[in-house]
Amino acid sequence: MTSRLVFRLVVPTGSAGSTSTVYVSTRGFRTASTDTPASTYVQERVAKAGGFARSLFSGGALGGLIKPNYGVLVLNNEDGGLDTVASYAGGGGTVTCWWGADGAAFPAGYTQVYSATIASVIVDMQTVTIRQQDRFEQLARPIVTATFAGSGGLEGNGGISKPKQWISGDLGFITPI
């Protein structure tokens, strides 16, 4: 029995938080009326389905988080059918990949292989290339972005904008001011 990979691209379409969803596959098929999405044709557009690698080093240090890399997803766009995806997906969307046999219910009869975020999109006259990254990148942002105002008192002095601290759990003893 033959099988296929199916990719769901959820891309941001504007600043209001709205998204657009596109399904593509290594072999085109139509979903059943009981599938999600129901009665939808999933186009055969996948030219290169990416790859998988793991990095064992964090920057120049030995050890640290072992991060997966899903490579690039290359989609055929000779007819311009994915031009809207290319214009919206500057980064920040998600890619979900499923693997399953022909005739299986989608997505219930498929196995989810991975979920990644879109790091960048490169478009040329023939293809749309989506660089994927692990979702750990979403955690590489500061938890607290607020800074002290530098206006005196508890806000510090001298106009220095130092980040405020984040405390998790019991605060312990704090010396009264």
C-alpha positions in Angstrom: 0.0 0.0 0.0 1.3 3.5 -0.8 1.6 6.3 1.7 1.9 10.1 1.7 3.0 13.0 3.8 0.5 15.8 4.4 1.5 19.2 5.6 -0.7 21.8 7.2 0.6 25.4 7.0 -1.0 27.9 9.3 0.2 31.4 8.3 -0.5 34.8 9.8 -2.5 37.0 7.4 -2.4 40.3 9.3 -1.7 42.2 12.5 -5.1 41.3 13.9 -4.0 37.7 14.6 -6.0 36.2 11.8 -4.6 33.1 10.0 -4.9 31.2 6.8 -4.6 27.4 6.6 -3.3 25.6 3.6 -2.9 21.8 3.2 -0.4 20.3 0.7 0.8 16.7 0.2 3.4 14.5 -1.6 0.4 12.9 -3.4 -2.8 14.7 -4.1 -6.1 13.4 -2.6 -9.6 14.5 -1.6 -10.6 14.2 2.1 -13.8 12.4 3.0 -16.9 14.2 4.2 -16.2 12.8 7.7 -12.5 14.1 7.7 -11.2 17.4 9.0 -11.2 19.4 6.8 -14.2 17.8 5.1 -14.4 17.2 1.4 -11.3 19.2 0.6 -8.8 18.5 -2.2 -5.2 18.5 -0.8 -2.9 19.5 -3.7 0.3 17.6 -4.6 2.8 20.4 -4.2 5.6 19.0 -2.0 8.9 18.9 -4.0 11.1 18.4 -1.0 9.8 17.3 2.4 12.6 18.5 4.5 14.8 16.4 6.7 15.6 15.8 10.3 18.8 16.5 12.2 19.7 17.1 15.9 22.3 19.5 17.2 24.2 18.4 20.3 25.9 21.7 21.0 24.5 25.1 22.2 26.5 27.8 20.5 30.2 27.2 21.2 29.5 25.3 24.4 29.6 21.5 24.8 26.2 20.3 26.1 23.0 22.1 26.5 19.7 21.6 24.9 19.5 19.0 22.1 17.6 20.9 19.4 15.9 19.2 16.4 16.1 20.8 13.0 13.4 20.0 10.4 15.2 21.5 7.4 13.3 23.2 4.6 10.0 22.3 3.0 10.0 23.1 -0.8 6.6 23.5 -2.5 5.9 23.7 -6.2 4.4 27.1 -7.1 4.7 27.1 -10.9 1.0 28.1 -11.3 1.2 30.8 -8.6 -1.3 29.0 -6.4 0.7 29.6 -3.3 1.5 33.3 -3.9 -0.8 34.3 -1.0 1.0 32.0 1.4 4.3 33.5 0.3 3.1 37.1 0.9 1.7 36.3 4.4 4.2 33.8 5.8 7.1 36.0 6.6 7.6 33.8 9.7 5.7 32.9 12.8 3.3 30.4 11.3 3.3 26.7 12.0 3.9 23.6 9.9 2.4 20.3 11.0 3.3 17.0 9.2 1.4 13.8 9.1 2.2 10.4 7.5 -0.5 7.9 6.4 -1.6 5.3 3.9 -3.8 6.1 0.9 -7.4 5.8 1.8 -7.0 6.3 5.5 -9.2 8.9 7.2 -7.4 12.3 7.7 -6.1 13.1 10.2 -7.5 10.3 12.4 -5.9 7.5 10.3 -2.5 9.4 10.0 0.4 9.7 12.4 1.6 13.1 13.3 5.3 13.3 12.5 6.2 16.8 13.8 5.0 20.3 14.4 7.4 23.2 13.7 7.3 27.0 13.3 8.0 28.9 10.1 11.3 30.7 10.5 11.3 32.3 7.0 9.8 31.9 3.5 11.8 32.3 0.3 9.9 32.6 -3.0 11.1 32.4 -6.6 9.3 31.9 -9.9 9.0 28.1 -9.4 8.9 27.3 -5.7 8.1 28.4 -2.2 10.8 27.4 0.3 9.8 27.3 3.9 12.6 27.1 6.5 11.3 25.3 9.5 12.6 25.5 13.1 11.8 23.7 16.3 9.1 25.2 18.6 11.8 25.6 21.3 12.6 28.9 19.5 9.3 30.2 21.0 10.8 29.9 24.4 13.9 31.9 23.5 12.2 35.1 24.5 12.3 37.1 27.7 9.5 36.3 30.2 9.5 39.8 31.6 10.0 42.7 29.2 9.1 45.5 31.6 11.9 47.8 32.8 12.3 50.1 35.7 11.4 53.7 34.8 14.4 55.3 36.5 12.2 58.0 38.1 13.4 57.4 41.6 12.2 55.4 44.6 11.4 51.8 43.8 11.8 52.6 40.1 15.5 53.3 40.4 17.3 56.5 39.5 19.4 58.0 36.8 17.1 57.0 33.9 18.7 53.5 33.7 16.3 51.1 32.1 17.2 47.8 33.8 14.9 44.9 33.3 12.6 44.0 36.2 13.2 40.6 37.8 10.9 37.6 37.5 10.5 35.6 40.6 9.0 32.1 40.5 7.7 30.4 43.7 8.2 31.7 47.2 9.7 35.2 47.4 11.4 34.6 50.7 12.4 37.5 53.0 12.6 40.9 51.4 14.3 43.7 53.3 11.9 46.6 54.0 12.8 49.9 52.4 
